[in-house]
């Protein structure tokens, strides 16, 4: 784990002991800090009993504390901890800020921070893959993979590649990235902010925290262009439309949104000192991420794609646009779940290649209304029924695409579980069909 003498003798309260909160607690304890920890789950608190004070930060005097470490899942706009800590002048921070505070005691390194409404995970994994392929020690953290404080420090010359949600940026005050990437900003998570402008400002803070590093900003949306215009120096604007054609045909990185991801990763790697042939060779061996335009299999000429990570319209629209138009519409689109916003958003402009839509979940009836008259719609409610009906209707050359444009919490624990369930359904349906044919 990452430890630092910067925490020795200091006092922190920790609210939320899921993976990142527990990792922060362990790192602080190993660094000689005193902690008071709390989680509403008994089993989570038990992991620290005897090593930390177990108490709710809302029930104690926070005088003299150096920070309250909260999970990114804690809604600061509604949870009382923010106001309560402010009474004592104690900052609310997250595990990324702990990493930032520990940096001075780590071997010399670089940090790439990546944010944006969509594309963060793919770009983060791609930057990490490029660096590892080139022989540069690197690791991923933040909103992807293992919590950063749980991981062992890199040797001298390494690079930390951090995917950062707006929630994590809100809990960070001093992370000065050597390369900060802002991919795009479209409406999302507005229940956590006073409005879209506040959400966009949260994303922009990744750039304003920099101290001499390079900013890479996507300019394929209006908000990001405005943000880029405010930065006068050490800025590179990138657009997926300007990616060289030789990098546009990669099977696992299709569509304009992935072209932007490639452009961002390519620029970051360049600023970190890698040459272009090395970067391009690494990009061509990238295998993609689970649940993000993940090709599950091809069966009887039908391609099954798991894009469960698409939890809003702005993320689904590029998936619908990723396949070249055909004489006959060929995408069987499985859409629905717990809606984050009303309407079709950017998806409305990408329906020309949709053969039929199969709606699921709480938002299914609303999507049925929105799509009526635009594409054939079947309201299925359950993912298993939607997949079965899509398999029955699809013909060779078609694509069955799970890209829900919604959160998963109405029926699934998270988007990963939704994607895994889709994979299991596909395996069951196609294996059964093969058994029947035999």
C-alpha positions, -999 to 999 in steps of 0.1 A, spaced: 0 0 0 10 37 -3 21 52 30 36 85 39 53 102 69 30 132 60 2 114 79 22 104 109 6 117 141 -24 133 123 -60 126 130 -86 117 104 -122 106 104 -134 82 78 -170 79 67 -177 49 45 -156 17 47 -162 2 13 -131 -6 -7 -116 29 -11 -125 39 24 -110 8 39 -79 12 18 -76 48 30 -80 36 66 -53 10 63 -28 34 46 -34 60 73 -29 35 101 3 21 85 15 57 82 11 64 119 -22 84 118 -50 81 143 -84 74 128 -120 74 137 -140 52 113 -176 46 106 -198 26 82 -235 18 86 -226 -19 80 -215 -38 111 -193 -61 90 -174 -32 76 -167 -17 110 -155 -50 124 -125 -49 101 -110 -20 120 -121 -28 156 -92 -26 180 -71 -5 156 -93 25 152 -119 44 172 -153 33 159 -177 62 159 -198 82 135 -180 115 126 -214 133 130 -215 123 167 -180 134 178 -161 166 183 -139 171 152 -117 198 168 -81 191 158 -89 166 130 -69 170 98 -96 158 75 -128 138 71 -122 111 44 -155 103 27 -165 78 0 -172 94 -34 -207 79 -30 -216 103 -2 -237 131 -17 -221 162 -4 -250 184 -15 -274 166 8 -254 147 35 -250 166 68 -213 157 71 -202 186 49 -219 212 70 -209 195 102 -172 194 93 -173 230 82 -183 240 117 -149 227 129 -129 240 99 -121 204 89 -118 197 52 -138 170 35 -114 149 14 -112 116 -5 -86 89 -11 -73 107 -42 -64 137 -20 -46 114 4 -26 101 -27 -18 137 -36 -6 145 -1 16 114 -2 33 122 -35 62 141 -21 74 109 -4 70 86 -33 98 78 -58 99 103 -87 69 97 -109 43 112 -132 5 114 -128 -20 113 -156 -55 123 -145 -85 115 -168 -120 128 -164 -151 135 -186 -186 123 -187 -179 94 -210 -149 75 -221 -129 78 -189 -124 41 -183 -114 32 -219 -89 61 -220 -74 53 -187 -70 16 -196 -56 26 -230 -30 50 -215 -20 23 -190 -17 -3 -218 5 20 -239 28 27 -210 32 -9 -200 37 -20 -236 65 6 -239 81 -8 -207 71 22 -185 61 11 -149 24 22 -145 -7 14 -127 -44 24 -128 -64 37 -99 -91 61 -89 -125 52 -104 -111 20 -120 -96 -11 -106 -80 -13 -72 -81 18 -49 -49 38 -54 -40 38 -17 -42 0 -16 -16 -4 -43 22 -6 -39 41 25 -49 57 25 -83 95 25 -88 113 57 -99 101 67 -134 67 52 -131 34 68 -140 1 67 -121 -29 67 -144 -61 79 -126 -96 78 -138 -114 105 -119 -151 111 -115 -165 145 -107 -173 131 -72 -136 122 -67 -125 156 -80 -149 173 -55 -130 156 -27 -95 166 -40 -77 199 -35 -41 194 -44 -37 168 -72 -14 185 -97 -14 162 -127 15 162 -151 -11 155 -178 -48 162 -171 -73 150 -197 -108 163 -200 -126 142 -226 -161 157 -227 -188 172 -206 -225 164 -211 -254 163 -186 -250 135 -159 -252 131 -122 -273 163 -119 -289 151 -87 -255 158 -70 -251 194 -83 -271 226 -84 -271 225 -121 -251 216 -152 -227 245 -148 -217 233 -114 -212 198 -127 -190 211 -156 -170 233 -131 -163 201 -111 -148 185 -142 -128 217 -150 -112 216 -115 -89 188 -127 -72 213 -149 -72 242 -125 -54 221 -99 -25 217 -123 8 235 -116 27 236 -149 14 203 -164 -2 198 -198 -39 198 -203 -55 177 -231 -91 188 -238 -116 172 -262 -134 197 -283 -162 176 -297 -187 192 -274 -196 228 -267 -189 229 -230 -154 214 -233 -146 239 -260 -155 268 -236 -134 253 -209 -104 250 -234 -109 286 -244 -103 296 -207 -69 279 -206 -42 301 -221 -11 279 -219 0 243 -222 -32 231 -237 -37 206 -265 -72 204 -281 -81 170 -295 -110 158 -316 -119 123 -326 -126 136 -361 -90 145 -365 -76 111 -356 -54 97 -384 -74 72 -406 -49 44 -399 -61 44 -362 -99 46 -370 -105 10 -380 -95 -9 -349 -121 -36 -341 -124 -29 -304 -122 9 -306 -149 17 -332 -168 49 -335 -162 86 -331 -162 84 -293 -134 59 -293 -115 80 -318 -115 107 -292 -104 83 -265 -75 72 -288 -66 108 -296 -64 116 -259 -44 86 -249 -20 92 -278 -14 128 -268 -8 119 -232 17 92 -241 35 117 -264 38 142 -236 52 115 -214 80 109 -239 69 80 -260 75 81 -297 47 78 -323 56 43 -337 57 29 -301 24 45 -293 6 33 -324 19 -3 -320 6 -4 -285 -29 10 -294 -33 -17 -320 -29 -44 -293 -54 -29 -269 -81 -55 -259 -107 -31 -246 -127 -32 -213 -154 -54 -201 -189 -39 -205 -177 -12 -228 -184 -21 -264 -173 -56 -254 -177 -82 -282 -192 -112 -264 -194 -135 -295 -206 -139 -330 -232 -166 -336 -249 -175 -369 -236 -142 -383 -250 -121 -355 -226 -100 -333 -235 -97 -296 -221 -66 -279 -221 -57 -242 -221 -20 -236 -236 -21 -202 -213 7 -190 -233 31 -212 -255 46 -184 -266 78 -201 -277 89 -236 -245 106 -244 -226 74 -238 -251 52 -258 -253 75 -288 -217 68 -300 -224 31 -296 -253 34 -320 -231 54 -343 -201 30 -342 -213 7 -370 -213 18 -406 -248 22 -421 -261 -7 -441 -288 -10 -467 -310 -25 -440 -310 -13 -404 -291 -40 -384 -288 -30 -348 -312 -46 -323 -309 -22 -294 -316 -32 -258 -323 0 -239 -337 10 -205 -331 8 -167 -331 36 -142 -332 68 -163 -308 96 -154 -326 121 -177 -357 123 -198 -358 122 -236 -335 105 -261 -308 131 -260 -280 125 -286 -295 90 -293 -323 107 -313 -298 114 -341 -285 78 -343 -316 58 -350 -311 52 -387 -293 19 -382 -316 6 -355 -337 -23 -367 -357 -25 -335 -355 -14 -299 -362 -37 -269 -370 -17 -238 -363 -30 -203 -366 -18 -167 -382 11 -150 -376 34 -180 -389 8 -205 -424 23 -210 -410 58 -214 -385 47 -240 -413 29 -258 -432 62 -260 -401 81 -271 -392 56 -298 -427 49 -311 -430 58 -348 -392 61 -351 -382 25 -349 -401 -8 -341 -403 -11 -303 -409 -41 -281 -414 -35 -244 -398 -65 -227 -392 -53 -191 -366 -80 -184 -332 -83 -200 -336 -121 -206 -368 -115 -226 -353 -86 -246 -323 -107 -255 -344 -137 -265 -367 -116 -287 -337 -99 -303 -321 -133 -311 -354 -145 -327 -355 -114 -349 -319 -110 -358 -305 -122 -391 -269 -127 -403 -250 -94 -404 -271 -79 -376 -259 -67 -342 -275 -72 -308 -264 -43 -287 -270 -39 -250 -264 -2 -245 -290 8 -219 -285 46 -217 -296 42 -181 -283 33 -147 -288 -3 -136 -300 1 -100 -337 -7 -107 -328 -43 -115 -291 -49 -109 -264 -40 -83 -243 -22 -108 -236 -20 -146 -211 -48 -142 -237 -72 -129 -260 -62 -157 -234 -69 -183 -225 -102 -168 -261 -112 -168 -264 -103 -204 -233 -124 -212 -248 -154 -194 -281 -150 -213 -263 -148 -246 -243 -179 -238 -274 -198 -227 -295 -188 -257 -268 -194 -283 -255 -227 -267 -291 -239 -265 -297 -231 -301 -265 -250 -311 -276 -280 -290 -310 -279 -307 -294 -278 -342 -272 -307 -333 
